[in-house]
């Protein structure tokens, strides 16, 4: 079953597909099948996109040397892949319409990404950012996800996450991750009830995490391109200088 860029691209997300990621029940068995079909095994560090990951994977090169195939254990990436799992089957291409690619249904895909993001290693910043981009893309481009009723198709413990994303809380931040982990655990323990938004409107931080930084940025002049370029570069320096401070503040 396809995952990551391949899967969100299936849902009309305008992303570029690099390596071909496949979720499987057994990476060794799947790798043996691909080697029999002419693929070659690659010995590269385990990574998703540009993010190094500790979870095991098998990396192979297609027979034409054009495509890298990354085999991942479905259980490691929080997708309950079983022989009878409901999947979306799509023809491989017009030449071979009887050959199908299997994609996770949208609720299962979002559940898997959310759970992987919430439970990922806190020090794996690149990996967490990669996963956050995935679900941010889905919420931005998939009309179905803009409906509150879609939450009923998600795991119960992820439904407040969905409500909060629609309510305008700044998603993808450390603050949001820590907040949603607490909400999820409280839901599972019966200490919390679903609501339209889990954050108080009296606190701006969950909704505008860049407020503190915005006041430090220089105003962009409207004169010639040279002056604008200098100001943009200065703004970038400010962002880089205060990035760690904001990173820490959002976690508090």
N, C-alpha and C positions, 0 to 999 in steps of 0.2 A: 504494500500500500504506500502511495506517495505521501510525502510530508514536507513541511517547511515551504520554501518559495514555490515549489511545484504545486502544493496543495492550495495555497492562497491565490496563486495565479489561476487555478481552476475556478475560483470564485470571482474572476474578473478584476483581480488586483493588478495594477500596472507595475509589476515588479519584474526584474530581470532574473532569469533562472540560470544558475551556474551549475553546481554539482546536482546530480539527480539523487535525492534522498528517498530511501525506501524503508518503511517500518516492516519488520518481519518477526516471526516467532523464534527463529533460530538463525543467527547471523552466519555461523559456520556452515550449516546446511545450505542456506541461500547462496553463500559464496561458492560452495562446491558446484552448485547448479550453474552459476554464471561462468565459472572457469570452464566447465564442460562445454558451454555455449561459445567459448572463445575469448572471454574476458581475462585480463591479467590482474593479479593481486598487486597492490601498491603498498609500500611501507612508508606511510606518512603519519605525522602526529594526528591524533583524533581532534577534529574540529568541525564546527557548524558555521559555515560562512567564514568569517575571519576570527571567530571565537574558538579558542582552545577549550576542550571539554575533557572531563575525566571519565565520562561514561564510555564503555567499550563500543567500538564500531569496526566494520570491515570496509576498506576502500579498494575499489577496483577500477580498471580502465576498460572501456568498451572495446570490442574487436577492431573498430575503425580508429581507435585512439582519440576520438573527439569528445567523449563524455566520461566524466568521473562519476562513478556510482558509489554511494555511501549507504551501507547497510546498518540499520539501527534496530536495537531491540525495542519492540513496541512498549513493553512494560517499563523500560527506562524513561520513555517519553510520555507516560501516563495515558496511553491509548489502549483500551481493553480489546486487543485484536484476538479474535477467536475464529475458528472455521466458519461459524454462522453469523459473524458480525455483519450488521447492515452497512454496506458500502455503496458508493456511487460508481458504477461501472461506465467507462467512456471508451469508445473505439480508439485504438492506438493511432490510426490515421485512415485516410480514404483507401489506401492500398490494401490494408489488412483490417477491415471493419469487424471481423470476428475475433480479433485479439483485443483484449480490454485492459485498460489501466484502472486500478481501483483507487478511489479517493475517499477520505473520511467524510461523512456527512458533516454539514456545517456545525451543528451543536457539539458533536464529538470532537471536531477539530479545535473549536474554541475552548472547550473544557480541558483538552490536553495541553494547549498552550498556556492557559491560565494556571493550571496546576503546576506545570513545569516551571513557570515564572515564579510563582509563590514559594515553591519548595526548592528552587535552585540554590546552589552555594552562594552565600551573600558576598563572598569575595570575588566571584566570577563576574565582574562588571560587564565585560564585553558580551558574554553569553546571555546575561539578563537583559542587556540592552537589545540584543538581537531578537529575543523572544518578545520584548515589549513592542518593538517595531512591528512584529507580526500581528499582534492583536490590535494595535493602533490602526494599521492598514485596514483590517477587517471592519472595524467600527467606522472608519472614514468612508469606505467605498461600498460596503454591502448594505443596500437599503433595508433588508430584513432586520439587521442588527440595530437599526434605529428605532425599532418598535419595542416597547417595554414588554409586550406579550411574548417576545422571543425567549425571555428569561425562563419561562415555564419548561422549555426544552433542554435547559442546562441542568447540570447537577444542582441539587438544592443548595449546597455550600458555595456555589458560584453565582447564585442569583442576585445577591446584594452587590457583587462586583459589577454585574450587568447594569443594575439600577444606578449605581454610582457613576459608571461611565456615561450613562445617558443624562445624569443630573448635572454634569459639568465639572465634576472633580477632575483635576489634572492627572491623567493616567500616565503610567510609565515612569513615575518618580519613585525614589526611595520611600518618601513619605507615604505614597499611595500603597506601595507594596507592604510596608509594615502595618499600615492601617487595615488593609484587606486581609492580611494574615490573621489579625486579631478578630476581625468580624467573622471570618470563616470558621475559626476555632469556636467562637461563641455560638454560631449557628449549629455546629455539629454537637455541641454540648447542651443545646437547648436553653442557652442564656440570652438569646437575642432573637428578635422577630424582624422579618423583612419589612423594609420601609422604602419610601421613594428615594431617600438620600440618607446615608449614614453619618454625614458630616454636618455640623452646625453652620448655618449661614452667617453666624456672628463671627466666625473665624475665616479670614480671607485666605490663609495659607493653603488649604486643600484645593482651592479654586484658582489661585494665582500665585504659583510658586516662583515666578520670575519678578514679582513686585519689588523685592529688595534690590535685585540686580538692575532693574529698569531705571531706577533713580541714579545709578552710577554711570550709565552710558551717556556719552556725549550726543548732543542733538545733531542730526544729519543736515549739513548745509545744502542749500538748493543751488549753489553756484556751479562753477565749472567742474568737469569730471575729476580733475586732479585733487581738488579739495575734498570732494566726496570720497575718493579712494583713501585719502589719508585718514579721514574720520572713521571710515569703515574699519581700517586696520587698527585704529586706536580702540574702537569698540571691541574688536576681537581680542586685543590684549587685555582689556578689562575683564572680558568673559573668562579668558584663560587664567587670569590672576585670581579671580574670586570663585572659580569653579569648585574648588575643594570646600570653601566656606559654604556655598549653596548646597553642595552635596551633603555636608554634615547637618546643616540647618534643616533640610527637608527630612532628615531621618529622626529629628527630635520630636 
